[in-house]
Amino acid sequence: MDIPPVHLPTLLRHPDDLFDKLSALKTEFARKKSLIDSQLRAGLRDQLETTQSGMTHLSDSQKTLQSIKEEMIKIDKIASESQNQITGTDFATINLVSQAHRNFNAVETMRRNLEGFAERVAEVEEMLREDEADYEAMPNLLRVHYELTRLRNIRDDAMEQISRGDDPGLRVTLEDYFERLDGVVRVFDERIELIAMSLITLVQAENESLVVRFALIVEAEEKSDQRVMALQEALKDHREIATRFQSITDGAKTVRGYKERFLECIKDAAAPQFEKSRQEFMGDPGGLEKSLRWYFNDLNTVRLGMEQKQLMPRKWKIFKTWAVIFHQMMHDFLIGIVEDPETSSSHTLEIVGWPEKYYRKMLKLGFKQEELGVQVIDNRETELVRDFRQLIIKFLDEWIDRIWAAERKDFAERGVDGGNLETDEYGYFRNKNLIDLWRMLREQLEAAANSKRADVVEGVVDAMFQRLRQRQQAWQKMLEDESARYENSTTGDLEGFQPLQDWLVATANDQIACIDDNEEEGRLAYLSDFRKKFSPLVTPQYMDRAEAEVTTLRDGYVDLSTWCMAKFASLVFSVDFRTVMPDFFTPKWYTTTHMARMIATFEEYVSDYRMVLHHSLVDIFIEIFADELLVRYLGSVRNKGAKFRRVDNFQDKIFDDLSTAFEFFNSLPNPEVGNAIKETWRVTEAFLGLLTAEKEQIPDTFAGFKTSYWDLQISWVEAVLRSRDDFERSMLNAVKARAAQMDVVRGPETIMSKVK
């Protein structure tokens, strides 16, 4: 499934490639698709089998539980009906006699069991002694288990009966009486664990009889445990009814867990071998495969000796169960070595190459990777080379932290004249730490290349990509937090405001410097030079992913530089025009020249920063300001006191504002920028239409507006209509009705998406 993405531009570089390579590409893609489809089908089949098996077991359990519930309900119903048939004192007398009879029988049975208990325990002890003389055969194993099961049931029943009384002394007496049985059970359990620990050896010695008898015992105990758990569940759900019939429940009263202990013994038997393999591997880093040869031999023994010869119950799926347990132990074994502080880099690098060999061997045994559970080293291949790589990343982080601390300090101590900034050879404002950052990245990349491992280089480059993205985010947050101090200020304190604007310009310039390749001079920008240096050190598959990272970084630099210009413009409105914007469209607006003052202020900003702002950002800065001015202008309909009265001749005042703005746009050095801005400002015609249209024509005017600007917001249209001196509720209702009837085609965002 790990097929690298295909980049068509690298495969089809020339038009002729369509004819030369298309057929081969189709064949190759068809082959890969067939491979993926077969893997998906196999995975789906296994999942369906597992799900079906689980559903079958769940259904059987539900049926068993429901059967117990129904039988208990029937018994209770019969008892109730019998009670109703017998009236008066007769029923009480009969019930008392019946209880006495049952109690007498139970006591008689318990008496006989207790009288012969010691003798039966002695017989079991004798059989265990006979088996002790013949460990390889243990001929009495099944008889011992049968007798012990009956004796344990007697003990459990007696202890349950005594627990209902109020005499703790009797309980102590019984515990002493059954103490001998506990010793016999411990001996038997030790025999069972011994067999469980020796199953591989027994199968290899072809002692199949003992293996089968062991499996029969564990299977019987498993069924007993299932019965006990089902009964406990029934008692929990219907305790009030079930407690009346506790005396009729026969068999084990507690879960004995032989099946779980059997599975634990598989782990316990393999643990010493893993420890031996660990010691051999630590002494010889190149001998990992040799030290684990026993692992695959044992699994093959289970497959051939237990699974194929059906020595274990089929429902256990013993081979898969064994393999999953072994796989988890292999995972823990490898991860334990990896996380050991004393593990050397040579051991770590050996483990990196092990999963491929391991899964290839497991596939020969019939297991696909996804069937075994967790990935054998948690997909930490790249992490496991950190002996060398992590040291590089550590130095990388330390350098970046020092540079970031210096930048934050410089920003906090910025002076009134762009202090703590410097200018490059073109006179643009720049952060003096940017050069150090990229120099440090090149040095750490060279250190990673010295390892001569592509995965080391790839890990270091990945870390660099991540830190560069984080650096973009950190810069934006720091500038955003500082800008908020002035945007939300109620005191008018502007200390450090002008240097903040310088830093916004410098930060925008830094982002462009990272991506602006100078082809005429043959000089690459920082990011392109970085890509050129790591490209020959990594694999082609990684390079495909790295291209996406480079593109993401490049887009991030563009976005951050644009954000700095947008934030600059926003600050101008929040600080310089804070007292001006609330006057628009109010009575005071008619007697002011606010638009002219704002344009003049912005012209001063452009003039002041044109020489220190990267040439590619000047036009962007002007466009951003023009858009922001338009958005604020249209949004001023929400100003307190905004009202358009026909007697005030507001159309002439709007024309005057627009003429002032268009005069500035026409004077821009780049006519294309001016024309683009004027085209955006054409939206004011539709705005004026909403203000001047007759009431009956407003829905049509709105429809035309909405058709041209699909993201026109109805809340803003409502604010415009309410600002008319002839506003009526019917006008707004008519607009909303027309909006509900329209099927507008969505397209790229327009300026109206920003007008709230």
HELIX and SHEET records of a PDB file:
HELIX    1   1 LEU A    8  LEU A   11  1                                   4    
HELIX    2   2 ASP A   17  ASP A   20  1                                   4    
HELIX    3   3 LEU A   22  GLN A   85  1                                  64    
HELIX    4   4 THR A   89  GLU A  115  1                                  27    
HELIX    5   5 PHE A  117  GLU A  132  1                                  16    
HELIX    6   6 LEU A  141  SER A  163  1                                  23    
HELIX    7   7 PRO A  168  TYR A  177  1                                  10    
HELIX    8   8 GLU A  179  MET A  197  1                                  19    
HELIX    9   9 LEU A  199  GLN A  204  1                                   6    
HELIX   10  10 GLU A  208  ASP A  237  1                                  30    
HELIX   11  11 ARG A  239  ALA A  242  1                                   4    
HELIX   12  12 THR A  243  ILE A  248  5                                   6    
HELIX   13  13 TYR A  258  GLY A  283  1                                  26    
HELIX   14  14 LEU A  288  SER A  291  1                                   4    
HELIX   15  15 ARG A  293  THR A  301  1                                   9    
HELIX   16  16 VAL A  302  GLU A  307  3                                   6    
HELIX   17  17 ARG A  314  TRP A  316  5                                   3    
HELIX   18  18 ILE A  318  VAL A  338  1                                  21    
HELIX   19  19 SER A  345  VAL A  352  1                                   8    
HELIX   20  20 TRP A  354  LYS A  364  1                                  11    
HELIX   21  21 GLN A  369  GLU A  371  5                                   3    
HELIX   22  22 GLU A  383  VAL A  385  5                                   3    
HELIX   23  23 ARG A  386  ALA A  412  1                                  27    
HELIX   24  24 LEU A  434  ALA A  449  1                                  16    
HELIX   25  25 ALA A  454  GLU A  487  1                                  34    
HELIX   26  26 PHE A  497  ILE A  515  1                                  19    
HELIX   27  27 TYR A  526  PHE A  534  1                                   9    
HELIX   28  28 SER A  535  LEU A  537  5                                   3    
HELIX   29  29 PRO A  540  LEU A  571  1                                  32    
HELIX   30  30 VAL A  572  ASP A  576  3                                   5    
HELIX   31  31 MET A  581  ASP A  583  5                                   3    
HELIX   32  32 PRO A  587  THR A  591  5                                   5    
HELIX   33  33 HIS A  594  TYR A  609  1                                  16    
HELIX   34  34 HIS A  615  GLY A  635  1                                  21    
HELIX   35  35 SER A  636  ARG A  638  5                                   3    
HELIX   36  36 ARG A  646  ASP A  648  5                                   3    
HELIX   37  37 PHE A  650  ASN A  666  1                                  17    
HELIX   38  38 PRO A  671  TRP A  681  1                                  11    
HELIX   39  39 VAL A  683  THR A  692  1                                  10    
HELIX   40  40 LYS A  695  GLN A  697  5                                   3    
HELIX   41  41 ILE A  698  SER A  708  1                                  11    
HELIX   42  42 ILE A  714  ARG A  722  1                                   9    
HELIX   43  43 ARG A  729  GLN A  741  1                                  13    
HELIX   44  44 ILE A  751  LYS A  754  5                                   4    
SHEET    1   A 2 GLU A 422  THR A 423  0                                        
SHEET    2   A 2 PHE A 429  ARG A 430 -1                                        
END                                                                             
